[in-house]
Amino acid sequence: MSADHRGAGVSRASLAVLLCGLLLVVQVSPAAARVLQVGPDRALKVPSAAAKVAEDGDTVEIAAGEYRGDVAVWRQNGLRLRGVGGRPHLRAAGRAAERKAIWVIKGDDVVVENIEMSGTRVPGFAGAGIRAEGGKLTLRNVHFHDHQMGILTNNNGRGELAIIDSEFNHNIVDYERHGRLGHNIYVGKIASFELRGSHVHGAVTGHQVKTRARRNTIVGNRIVDGDGGSSYLIDLSEGGECIVRDNLLEQSERAPNRAAISYMPEGDRTRRGTLFVGGNLFRNEGSRAVFVRNFAENVEAVLSNNVLRGDVTPLEGRGRVR
């Protein structure tokens, strides 16, 4: 056989091996992602049982019902954790995983859907529905209420958090020194935070939404004090690149700090960033208020097409209103 024919034979053989390998991947990969079913009539009775056996890429379906005192740490990547047949309600009932939350999520690319969580209390006053300690986390159609903090993230610089079509309310702790205080949503120093289509309300003294993320997108939400009285409706604590657009914002007469949105009140105020606030409706129910308070020294806030009702000053600090 000539060298050319031998080369062609090797090429065809290599191609055949490659195609077989690809076919094997196509056939095996979908089967590797399992669906684990949780419920009183299933082998896995509670979510924590699934957390012990789940593998990367699995979907965990949790049947509607009440799960009291069941807490878990999720370390796997690519998980889908969702309620089925209704919305399961996880009540802390005096317990917290790692003394932090009902769920501590350490994996990357995790999605939580259609889950209700309530009632976490821990000695450090930061008991949450979820403590996010991994990479990307998406919450969709969840309801977190009556914790000390609704959701709390760590300071993973690569972390991402998206909250979509969800509700957070009355996450409050009773401090002996400060009285009642709490944040419905507290985002640490992560890469990005997105809040869309959600209802956040009822915080007291703390903030409805507090974030230290480098990029913040807060669009199409209802963020209101209701029967609470927050310090800020939205606290963009360390600035960053921020868009606040098309939200309904309401500040009650009980709010101790007469400003709705705060930009860069903490840390180095000479940092660069961007702030666009547009298309929002803000109602001030109390005495004179400020819509946007910009503490940054090197960032000009841009306010556009906002509707302000009540006794409201549009902007304090650098920026322009159009």
C-alpha positions as CSV (number, residue, x, y, z in Angstrom):
1,M,0.0,0.0,0.0
2,S,1.3,3.5,-0.9
3,A,2.1,6.1,1.7
4,D,-0.9,8.2,0.4
5,H,-3.3,5.3,0.9
6,R,-1.9,4.5,4.3
7,G,-2.4,8.2,5.3
8,A,-5.9,8.1,4.0
9,G,-6.6,5.0,6.0
10,V,-5.3,6.5,9.2
11,S,-7.4,9.7,8.6
12,R,-10.6,7.6,8.0
13,A,-9.9,5.6,11.1
14,S,-9.3,8.7,13.2
15,L,-12.5,10.3,11.9
16,A,-14.5,7.1,12.7
17,V,-13.1,7.2,16.3
18,L,-14.0,10.9,16.6
19,L,-17.5,10.4,15.3
20,C,-18.1,7.4,17.7
21,G,-16.8,9.6,20.6
22,L,-19.2,12.4,19.7
23,L,-22.1,10.0,19.3
24,L,-21.2,8.6,22.8
25,V,-21.3,12.1,24.3
26,V,-24.6,12.9,22.6
27,Q,-26.1,9.6,23.9
28,V,-24.7,9.7,27.4
29,S,-24.8,13.3,28.5
30,P,-28.6,13.7,28.7
31,A,-28.9,10.5,30.7
32,A,-26.3,11.8,33.2
33,A,-28.6,14.6,34.3
34,R,-31.2,13.0,36.6
35,V,-34.5,14.2,38.0
36,L,-34.7,13.6,41.8
37,Q,-38.2,13.7,43.2
38,V,-38.8,14.9,46.8
39,G,-42.0,14.5,48.8
40,P,-43.7,12.6,51.6
41,D,-44.6,9.8,49.1
42,R,-41.1,9.6,47.5
43,A,-38.0,7.8,48.5
44,L,-36.4,11.2,49.2
45,K,-38.8,12.7,51.8
46,V,-37.2,16.1,52.3
47,P,-35.0,18.4,50.3
48,S,-31.9,17.8,52.5
49,A,-32.0,14.1,51.5
50,A,-31.7,15.2,47.8
51,A,-28.8,17.5,48.7
52,K,-26.8,14.5,49.9
53,V,-27.2,12.5,46.7
54,A,-27.5,15.1,44.0
55,E,-24.9,15.3,41.3
56,D,-23.9,18.2,39.0
57,G,-26.6,19.0,36.5
58,D,-29.4,17.2,38.3
59,T,-33.0,18.6,38.6
60,V,-34.6,18.3,42.1
61,E,-38.4,18.5,42.0
62,I,-39.9,19.2,45.4
63,A,-43.6,18.4,45.9
64,A,-45.9,21.0,47.3
65,G,-46.4,20.9,51.0
66,E,-44.7,22.1,54.2
67,Y,-41.2,21.1,55.2
68,R,-40.4,22.1,58.8
69,G,-36.9,22.4,60.1
70,D,-35.3,20.8,57.0
71,V,-32.2,22.7,56.0
72,A,-29.5,21.9,53.4
73,V,-26.2,22.8,51.9
74,W,-26.1,22.5,48.1
75,R,-22.5,22.0,46.7
76,Q,-23.3,20.8,43.2
77,N,-23.1,22.8,40.0
78,G,-25.8,23.2,37.4
79,L,-28.6,22.3,39.7
80,R,-32.3,23.1,39.1
81,L,-34.3,23.1,42.4
82,R,-38.0,23.6,41.8
83,G,-41.3,23.2,43.4
84,V,-44.0,21.1,41.6
85,G,-47.7,20.6,42.1
86,G,-47.9,24.0,43.9
87,R,-45.3,25.9,45.9
88,P,-43.6,24.0,48.7
89,H,-43.0,26.0,51.9
90,L,-39.8,25.5,53.8
91,R,-40.1,26.7,57.4
92,A,-36.9,27.1,59.3
93,A,-38.5,26.1,62.6
94,G,-35.4,27.0,64.6
95,R,-32.8,25.4,62.3
96,A,-30.3,26.8,59.9
97,A,-27.7,25.1,57.7
98,E,-24.2,26.1,58.9
99,R,-26.0,28.6,61.2
100,K,-26.7,30.7,58.1
101,A,-29.9,29.9,56.2
102,I,-32.4,27.3,55.2
103,W,-30.3,26.7,52.1
104,V,-26.6,27.5,51.7
105,I,-25.8,27.3,48.0
106,K,-22.2,26.8,47.2
107,G,-22.4,25.6,43.6
108,D,-22.3,27.5,40.3
109,D,-25.1,28.0,37.8
110,V,-27.9,27.0,40.2
111,V,-31.6,27.9,39.5
112,V,-34.2,27.9,42.3
113,E,-37.9,28.1,41.2
114,N,-41.3,28.2,42.8
115,I,-40.1,27.9,46.4
116,E,-41.4,29.6,49.6
117,M,-39.0,30.0,52.6
118,S,-39.7,31.6,56.0
119,G,-38.6,32.1,59.6
120,T,-34.8,31.8,59.8
121,R,-33.3,33.1,63.1
122,V,-29.6,32.8,64.0
123,P,-27.5,34.3,66.8
124,G,-25.5,36.4,64.4
125,F,-28.7,38.2,63.3
126,A,-28.2,37.3,59.6
127,G,-30.4,34.3,59.2
128,A,-31.6,34.1,55.6
129,G,-33.8,32.0,53.3
130,I,-30.7,31.5,51.1
131,R,-27.1,32.3,51.7
132,A,-25.5,32.5,48.3
133,E,-21.8,31.5,48.4
134,G,-21.2,30.0,44.9
135,G,-21.1,31.4,41.4
136,K,-24.2,32.2,39.4
137,L,-27.6,31.9,41.1
138,T,-31.0,32.6,39.7
139,L,-34.2,32.8,41.7
140,R,-37.4,32.7,39.9
141,N,-41.0,32.9,41.3
142,V,-39.8,32.5,44.9
143,H,-41.3,34.0,48.1
144,F,-39.0,34.8,51.1
145,H,-40.5,36.3,54.2
146,D,-40.0,36.7,57.9
147,H,-36.3,35.9,58.1
148,Q,-33.7,38.1,59.6
149,M,-32.5,38.8,56.0
150,G,-34.3,37.6,52.9
151,I,-31.3,36.6,50.9
152,L,-27.7,37.3,51.7
153,T,-24.7,36.7,49.4
154,N,-21.0,36.5,50.3
155,N,-18.3,38.6,48.6
156,N,-17.4,36.3,45.8
157,G,-16.0,38.7,43.1
158,R,-17.2,36.3,40.4
159,G,-20.7,35.8,41.8
160,E,-23.9,36.6,39.9
161,L,-27.4,36.9,41.3
162,A,-30.6,37.2,39.4
163,I,-34.0,37.5,41.1
164,I,-37.0,37.3,38.7
165,D,-40.8,37.5,39.3
166,S,-40.4,37.0,43.1
167,E,-41.5,38.4,46.4
168,F,-39.4,39.4,49.4
169,N,-41.1,40.9,52.5
170,H,-40.9,41.5,56.2
171,N,-37.4,40.2,56.7
172,I,-36.6,41.9,60.0
173,V,-34.4,41.2,63.0
174,D,-35.0,42.6,66.5
175,Y,-31.7,44.1,67.6
176,E,-31.4,44.8,71.3
177,R,-29.4,47.9,70.5
178,H,-31.0,49.2,67.3
179,G,-34.6,47.9,67.6
180,R,-36.2,46.4,64.5
181,L,-34.0,46.4,61.5
182,G,-33.7,44.3,58.4
183,H,-32.9,44.1,54.7
184,N,-35.2,42.2,52.4
185,I,-32.3,41.7,49.8
186,Y,-28.6,42.1,50.8
187,V,-26.1,41.6,48.0
188,G,-22.4,41.5,48.8
189,K,-19.4,42.4,46.6
190,I,-20.2,40.2,43.7
191,A,-19.9,40.8,39.9
192,S,-23.5,41.4,39.1
193,F,-27.0,41.7,40.5
194,E,-30.3,41.7,38.6
195,L,-33.8,42.3,40.0
196,R,-36.7,42.1,37.6
197,G,-40.5,41.8,37.9
198,S,-40.4,41.4,41.6
199,H,-42.3,42.8,44.7
200,V,-40.1,43.9,47.6
201,H,-41.8,45.4,50.6
202,G,-42.1,45.7,54.4
203,A,-38.5,46.2,55.5
204,V,-38.0,48.3,58.7
205,T,-35.1,50.7,59.3
206,G,-32.9,48.7,56.9
207,H,-33.3,48.7,53.2
208,Q,-35.7,47.0,50.8
209,V,-32.8,46.4,48.5
210,K,-29.1,46.8,49.4
211,T,-26.4,45.8,47.0
212,R,-22.6,46.2,46.7
213,A,-22.3,44.4,43.3
214,R,-20.2,46.0,40.6
215,R,-23.1,45.9,38.1
216,N,-26.7,46.4,39.2
217,T,-29.8,46.2,36.9
218,I,-33.1,46.9,38.8
219,V,-35.9,47.0,36.2
220,G,-39.7,46.6,36.3
221,N,-40.2,46.0,40.0
222,R,-42.6,47.1,42.8
223,I,-40.3,48.3,45.7
224,V,-42.4,49.8,48.4
225,D,-42.4,50.4,52.2
226,G,-46.0,49.3,52.6
227,D,-46.5,48.8,56.3
228,G,-42.8,49.1,56.9
229,G,-40.4,52.0,56.8
230,S,-37.0,51.5,55.1
231,S,-33.9,53.6,55.3
232,Y,-33.6,53.5,51.5
233,L,-35.8,51.7,49.0
234,I,-32.7,51.0,47.0
235,D,-29.2,51.3,48.4
236,L,-26.4,51.0,45.8
237,S,-23.9,51.0,48.6
238,E,-20.6,51.1,46.7
239,G,-21.8,52.5,43.4
240,G,-20.7,50.5,40.3
241,E,-22.5,50.5,37.0
242,C,-26.2,50.8,37.8
243,I,-29.5,51.0,36.0
244,V,-32.7,51.6,37.9
245,R,-35.6,51.7,35.4
246,D,-39.4,51.4,35.1
247,N,-40.0,50.6,38.8
248,L,-42.9,51.6,41.1
249,L,-41.3,53.0,44.2
250,E,-43.2,54.1,47.3
251,Q,-41.7,55.5,50.6
252,S,-43.9,55.6,53.6
253,E,-44.1,58.4,56.2
254,R,-42.5,56.0,58.6
255,A,-39.2,55.9,56.7
256,P,-36.4,57.3,58.9
257,N,-34.2,58.4,56.0
258,R,-36.0,60.7,53.6
259,A,-34.4,59.4,50.4
260,A,-35.5,56.7,48.0
261,I,-32.3,55.8,46.1
262,S,-28.8,56.1,47.5
263,Y,-25.7,55.8,45.3
264,M,-22.2,55.2,46.8
265,P,-22.9,56.2,50.4
266,E,-20.1,53.8,51.6
267,G,-16.5,53.1,50.8
268,D,-14.3,55.1,48.4
269,R,-16.5,57.8,46.9
270,T,-13.9,58.7,44.3
271,R,-14.5,55.4,42.4
272,R,-15.7,55.5,38.8
273,G,-19.1,54.2,37.9
274,T,-22.4,55.0,36.1
275,L,-25.9,55.7,37.4
276,F,-29.0,55.9,35.1
277,V,-32.4,56.2,36.8
278,G,-35.3,56.4,34.2
279,G,-39.0,55.8,33.7
280,N,-39.7,55.2,37.4
281,L,-42.8,56.3,39.4
282,F,-41.9,57.4,42.9
283,R,-44.6,58.2,45.5
284,N,-43.5,60.0,48.7
285,E,-46.1,59.5,51.4
286,G,-44.4,61.6,54.1
287,S,-42.5,64.8,54.6
288,R,-40.1,66.2,52.0
289,A,-38.0,63.5,50.4
290,V,-35.1,63.1,47.9
291,F,-35.6,60.8,45.0
292,V,-31.9,60.1,44.3
293,R,-29.1,61.0,46.7
294,N,-25.7,60.7,44.9
295,F,-22.7,60.6,47.2
296,A,-20.1,59.9,44.5
297,E,-17.5,62.5,43.7
298,N,-16.7,61.4,40.2
299,V,-20.0,60.0,38.9
300,E,-22.8,62.1,37.4
301,A,-26.2,60.6,37.9
302,V,-28.6,60.7,34.9
303,L,-32.3,61.0,35.7
304,S,-34.7,60.8,32.8
305,N,-38.5,60.7,32.5
306,N,-39.3,59.8,36.2
307,V,-42.6,60.7,37.6
308,L,-42.4,62.1,41.2
309,R,-45.4,62.5,43.4
310,G,-45.5,64.3,46.7
311,D,-43.0,66.7,48.2
312,V,-39.8,65.4,46.4
313,T,-36.5,66.9,45.4
314,P,-35.3,64.9,42.3
315,L,-31.6,64.8,43.0
316,E,-29.0,65.6,45.6
317,G,-25.3,65.5,44.5
318,R,-23.7,65.4,41.0
319,G,-25.8,64.7,38.0
320,R,-28.5,66.0,35.7
321,V,-32.3,65.7,35.4
322,R,-34.0,65.6,32.1
